[in-house]
C-alpha cells in the first residue's frame, strides 16, 4: 500500500471502536475546515472508525456546538458566492454535504443579493458593456447558467431587455 499524499490510512481495529480516538479524529478534521454532520460522519467511517461510535461522537460534538450544520451552510454559501457561484450550484453542494432542505433554503435566503452577484460575475468575465447581439448574449447567458444563476438573475444581469438587440448598428 502506497502512503503518498493522496493515500488514506485506515485506523487499526483497536482504535476503531474507541470513542476517544474517534473524537480525536473528528477534532483533527474539524481543525482543518468546517464540516456538515453527515459529511463528518462519512469521513470518519471511511477512515475505518465504527459507525455506531461515530454517530455518538457526532451527537456529542453537535451538543458542544463544535459541529453546527447551520453554521456550515452559511459558511459554504459565503465561500461559494465569493467565487461567483449562483444559488443553484450552491444548493447542489449543500445537498451533497447531507444538509436537510430547510437548512439549504435558509442558508440561501441569508446569502447575498443574487441579482447583484450575477451582474458582478458577468461584468468580471465580460466587461462593463452589455452584449449587443444575440450570439454574445447567448454566450453570456450560458456562462451564468453554468455558474448556477436562474433565468431571473441572468435577465437582470444582462439588462433584462425583452427587445431584440440590433444586429446591424
Order of alpha helices (4+ residues) and beta strands (2+ residues): alpha-alpha-alpha-alpha-alpha-alpha-alpha-alpha-alpha-alpha
